[in-house]
């Protein structure tokens, strides 16, 4: 008697699909992390020109105030 095989061929591709999926996940996170580091090292000029000061107003200490000039 011949045995009929009804199994899908996707099982043989499972390691390849897993590696490809992990590659794209790692690529996505690396782009996100590298862009975050780049923007932290090179802030926008409008953000870099803002001045931060420590002031006292009415007996209460204000720790950080952003003033536009």
C-alpha positions in Angstrom: 0.0 0.0 0.0 1.2 3.4 -0.9 1.1 6.0 1.7 -0.3 9.4 0.7 1.7 12.4 1.9 -0.5 15.4 2.6 2.0 17.4 4.6 2.7 20.9 3.4 6.2 21.8 2.1 6.3 24.9 4.4 7.9 22.9 7.1 11.1 22.7 5.1 11.2 26.5 4.8 10.7 27.1 8.5 14.4 27.7 9.4 14.8 30.0 6.4 11.7 32.0 7.2 12.7 32.3 10.8 16.1 33.6 9.9 14.6 36.1 7.4 12.1 37.3 9.9 14.8 37.8 12.6 16.9 39.7 10.0 14.1 42.1 9.3 13.3 42.6 13.0 17.0 43.3 13.8 17.2 45.6 10.8 14.1 47.6 12.0 15.5 47.9 15.5 19.0 48.9 14.3 17.6 51.6 12.1 15.5 52.9 15.0 18.5 52.8 17.5 21.0 54.4 15.0 18.6 57.2 14.2 18.0 57.8 17.9 21.7 58.0 18.5 22.2 60.3 15.5 19.5 62.7 16.6 20.9 62.7 20.2 24.4 63.6 18.9 23.1 66.1 16.3 20.1 68.0 17.7 18.1 70.4 15.6 19.4 73.9 15.6 16.1 75.3 17.0 16.4 73.0 20.0 20.1 73.6 20.5 19.7 77.4 20.6 17.1 77.4 23.4 18.5 78.6 26.7 17.8 76.8 29.9 18.1 78.6 33.2 17.6 78.0 36.9 15.4 80.7 38.6 13.7 81.4 41.8 10.2 82.8 41.6 8.1 83.6 44.7 10.3 81.6 47.1 9.7 78.5 45.0 12.6 77.0 43.0 12.0 76.5 39.3 14.5 73.8 38.2 14.3 74.1 34.5 12.8 76.9 32.3 13.1 77.1 28.6 13.1 80.7 27.4 12.7 81.8 23.8 14.7 84.8 22.8 
